């Protein structure tokens, strides 16, 4: 389990309850995890309520918790991004169960960082936030009350890492960071919009499909650079066409 506890980062998006933050710190310490990141927390993460629920984890995990202004910033240095959801649909169909976490996380080298993201207590992660994830995790619950308490959901997922032993997998392919992949996708969006491929009124409709393709592919840094170069080539070609058009209009 050591390899996973060292390279997995838990991220909470806009948590509202200090008791949940503190409880999550406690369960992280229960299972040997250390790094917690918060995106725009709606409460003081070091409040008395959070400290009381964290117990001894308040001086280690809770005190060292880092805050970020956006999910993009929080996952920038991560190589595999897993988002939690209980809703499924057109853009939420590549999901795993908690007992598949070890296998999924074991598919990348130990020196690369994994983000495990949990959304808001009342409505989870948005579609745009989930589009930043490589895959989704869903926990089976009764339809009578399908939503879990945030800390309970985290506990179920972290328990799986203690229940299963990591497999030795040498020579695993390294993945690009979320930051470099997102930069490439943003570049692609601008290029395809300029080329007339994307609908300017709804460019994200097609981009979401490309995101899913790239997320499944598990791009490495070299592949991201190659795609950047492709978009740059198209940018230059479009600029030449624009210059030629202006020149022809003047004559």
C-alpha positions as CSV (number, residue, x, y, z in Angstrom):
1,X,0.0,0.0,0.0
2,X,2.9,2.4,0.6
3,X,3.3,3.3,-3.1
4,X,-0.3,4.5,-3.3
5,X,-0.3,6.4,-0.1
6,X,2.7,8.4,-1.2
7,X,1.5,9.4,-4.7
8,X,-2.2,9.8,-4.2
9,X,-3.6,13.3,-3.5
10,X,-7.2,13.8,-2.2
11,X,-8.9,16.9,-3.5
12,X,-12.2,18.3,-2.1
13,X,-14.1,20.8,-4.3
14,X,-15.8,23.5,-2.4
15,X,-16.5,21.5,0.8
16,X,-19.0,23.2,3.1
17,X,-18.6,21.3,6.4
18,X,-15.7,21.6,8.8
19,X,-16.8,18.2,10.2
20,X,-16.4,16.6,6.8
21,X,-12.9,18.0,6.3
22,X,-11.8,16.9,9.7
23,X,-13.3,13.5,9.3
24,X,-11.6,13.0,6.0
25,X,-8.2,14.0,7.5
26,X,-8.8,11.4,10.2
27,X,-9.7,8.6,7.7
28,X,-6.7,9.6,5.6
29,X,-4.4,9.1,8.6
30,X,-6.2,5.8,9.3
31,X,-5.1,4.4,6.0
32,X,-1.8,6.1,5.7
33,X,-2.6,8.9,3.2
34,X,-1.0,12.3,3.7
35,X,-1.9,15.0,1.1
36,X,-5.2,16.9,1.0
37,X,-6.0,19.8,-1.3
38,X,-9.1,22.0,-1.1
39,X,-10.6,24.0,-4.0
40,X,-12.5,27.1,-2.8
41,X,-13.5,25.7,0.6
42,X,-16.8,27.3,1.9
43,X,-15.6,27.0,5.5
44,X,-12.5,27.6,7.5
45,X,-10.7,24.3,7.1
46,X,-8.9,24.7,10.4
47,X,-12.0,25.6,12.4
48,X,-12.5,24.0,15.9
49,X,-15.1,21.6,14.3
50,X,-12.6,20.4,11.7
51,X,-9.8,20.1,14.3
52,X,-12.0,18.1,16.7
53,X,-13.1,15.7,14.0
54,X,-9.5,15.3,12.7
55,X,-8.3,14.2,16.2
56,X,-4.5,13.7,15.9
57,X,-4.5,14.2,12.1
58,X,-5.1,18.0,12.8
59,X,-1.4,18.6,13.4
60,X,-0.2,16.7,10.3
61,X,-2.8,16.4,7.4
62,X,-5.2,19.2,8.4
63,X,-2.5,21.8,9.1
64,X,-0.6,21.1,5.9
65,X,-3.7,21.1,3.7
66,X,-3.3,23.4,0.6
67,X,-6.0,25.6,-0.9
68,X,-6.5,26.4,-4.6
69,X,-8.7,28.7,-6.5
70,X,-9.7,26.2,-9.2
71,X,-9.7,22.5,-9.9
72,X,-7.4,23.1,-12.8
73,X,-4.8,24.5,-10.5
74,X,-5.2,21.8,-7.9
75,X,-4.6,19.0,-10.5
76,X,-1.9,20.7,-12.5
77,X,0.9,18.5,-11.4
78,X,-1.2,15.3,-11.4
79,X,-0.8,12.5,-14.1
80,X,-4.0,10.5,-13.4
81,X,-7.2,12.3,-12.4
82,X,-10.1,10.3,-11.0
83,X,-13.4,12.1,-10.2
84,X,-16.2,10.8,-8.1
85,X,-19.8,10.8,-9.4
86,X,-23.1,9.0,-8.8
87,X,-24.7,10.3,-12.0
88,X,-24.2,8.8,-15.4
89,X,-24.8,10.2,-18.8
90,X,-23.2,11.1,-22.2
91,X,-20.0,12.4,-20.7
92,X,-19.9,10.2,-17.6
93,X,-19.7,6.7,-18.9
94,X,-16.0,5.7,-18.2
95,X,-16.3,4.8,-14.6
96,X,-14.8,2.3,-12.2
97,X,-15.9,0.9,-8.8
98,X,-13.9,1.3,-5.6
99,X,-12.5,-2.2,-5.8
100,X,-11.0,-1.3,-9.2
101,X,-9.0,1.6,-7.8
102,X,-5.8,-0.3,-7.0
103,X,-5.7,-1.8,-10.6
104,X,-6.4,1.6,-12.1
105,X,-3.8,3.5,-10.0
106,X,-1.3,0.7,-10.6
107,X,-1.3,1.4,-14.3
108,X,1.0,4.4,-13.9
109,X,4.5,4.6,-12.4
110,X,5.0,5.1,-8.7
111,X,6.7,8.5,-9.2
112,X,3.7,10.0,-10.9
113,X,0.9,11.7,-8.9
114,X,-2.7,10.6,-8.8
115,X,-5.6,12.9,-7.9
116,X,-8.7,11.4,-6.3
117,X,-11.4,14.1,-6.4
118,X,-14.6,14.5,-4.4
119,X,-17.2,17.1,-5.1
120,X,-19.6,19.3,-3.1
121,X,-21.7,17.7,-0.3
122,X,-25.0,18.8,-2.0
123,X,-24.4,18.3,-5.7
124,X,-21.0,16.8,-6.3
125,X,-18.8,17.8,-9.3
126,X,-20.1,19.7,-12.3
127,X,-19.9,18.3,-15.8
128,X,-17.1,20.8,-16.7
129,X,-15.1,19.6,-13.6
130,X,-15.6,16.0,-14.5
131,X,-14.4,16.7,-18.0
132,X,-11.0,17.4,-16.5
133,X,-10.9,13.8,-15.2
134,X,-9.4,10.8,-16.9
135,X,-11.9,8.4,-15.4
136,X,-14.7,8.4,-12.8
137,X,-15.4,6.4,-9.7
138,X,-18.9,5.5,-8.6
139,X,-20.0,3.7,-5.4
140,X,-23.1,1.5,-5.6
141,X,-25.8,2.5,-3.2
142,X,-29.5,1.9,-2.7
143,X,-31.9,3.9,-4.9
144,X,-33.8,4.8,-1.7
145,X,-30.9,7.0,-0.6
146,X,-28.2,7.1,-3.3
147,X,-26.0,9.9,-2.0
148,X,-23.3,9.2,0.5
149,X,-21.9,11.5,3.2
150,X,-18.7,13.0,1.8
151,X,-16.4,11.5,4.5
152,X,-18.1,8.1,4.1
153,X,-17.4,8.1,0.4
154,X,-13.8,8.9,0.9
155,X,-13.5,6.2,3.6
156,X,-14.9,3.5,1.3
157,X,-12.4,4.4,-1.5
158,X,-9.3,4.6,0.8
159,X,-10.2,1.3,2.5
160,X,-9.7,-0.4,-0.8
161,X,-6.1,0.5,-0.9
162,X,-5.5,-1.2,2.4
163,X,-7.5,-4.3,1.3
164,X,-5.5,-4.9,-1.8
165,X,-1.8,-5.2,-2.4
166,X,-0.2,-3.2,-5.3
167,X,1.1,-5.3,-8.1
168,X,4.7,-5.0,-9.3
169,X,4.5,-3.5,-12.8
170,X,7.9,-2.4,-14.2
171,X,8.4,-0.2,-17.2
172,X,4.9,1.4,-17.0
173,X,4.3,4.2,-19.5
174,X,4.5,7.7,-18.0
175,X,1.6,10.1,-18.5
176,X,1.6,13.8,-19.2
177,X,0.5,16.1,-16.3
178,X,-3.0,17.5,-16.3
179,X,-1.6,21.0,-16.8
180,X,0.3,20.2,-20.0
181,X,-2.7,18.1,-21.4
182,X,-5.1,20.9,-20.6
183,X,-2.8,23.5,-22.3
184,X,-2.8,21.3,-25.4
185,X,-6.6,20.9,-25.4
186,X,-7.1,24.7,-25.0
187,X,-4.7,25.2,-27.9
188,X,-6.7,22.7,-29.9
189,X,-9.9,24.4,-29.2
190,X,-8.7,27.8,-30.3
191,X,-7.2,26.3,-33.5
192,X,-10.3,24.2,-34.4
193,X,-12.5,27.3,-33.7
194,X,-10.4,29.4,-36.0
195,X,-10.6,26.7,-38.7
196,X,-14.3,26.7,-38.6
197,X,-14.5,23.1,-37.3
198,X,-16.2,24.0,-34.0
199,X,-19.5,25.8,-33.5
200,X,-18.6,29.2,-32.0
201,X,-21.9,29.1,-30.1
202,X,-21.2,25.7,-28.6
203,X,-17.5,24.8,-29.0
204,X,-17.4,22.6,-25.8
205,X,-19.9,20.1,-27.3
206,X,-17.2,18.6,-29.6
207,X,-14.3,19.4,-27.3
208,X,-15.8,17.2,-24.5
209,X,-15.6,14.2,-26.9
210,X,-12.0,14.9,-27.7
211,X,-11.3,15.2,-24.0
212,X,-12.7,11.7,-23.5
213,X,-10.6,10.4,-26.3
214,X,-7.4,11.9,-24.9
215,X,-8.2,10.8,-21.4
216,X,-8.6,7.2,-22.5
217,X,-5.4,7.4,-24.5
218,X,-3.3,8.4,-21.4
219,X,-1.1,10.7,-23.4
220,X,2.6,11.2,-22.4
221,X,4.5,14.5,-22.6
222,X,6.0,13.7,-26.0
223,X,2.6,13.0,-27.5
224,X,1.2,16.2,-26.0
225,X,4.1,18.1,-27.6
226,X,3.4,16.5,-31.0
227,X,-0.2,17.5,-30.8
228,X,0.8,21.0,-29.8
229,X,3.0,21.1,-32.9
230,X,0.1,20.0,-35.1
231,X,-2.1,22.7,-33.9
232,X,0.7,25.3,-34.3
233,X,1.2,24.1,-37.9
234,X,-2.5,24.6,-38.6
235,X,-2.3,28.0,-36.9
236,X,0.4,29.1,-39.3
237,X,-1.5,27.7,-42.3
238,X,-4.6,29.6,-41.3
239,X,-2.6,32.8,-40.8
240,X,-1.1,32.4,-44.3
241,X,-4.6,31.9,-45.8
242,X,-5.8,35.0,-44.0
243,X,-2.9,37.0,-45.3
244,X,-3.5,35.8,-48.9
245,X,-7.2,36.6,-48.6
246,X,-6.4,40.2,-47.5
247,X,-3.8,40.6,-50.3
248,X,-6.3,39.4,-52.9
249,X,-9.0,41.7,-51.6
250,X,-6.6,44.7,-51.9
251,X,-5.8,43.8,-55.6
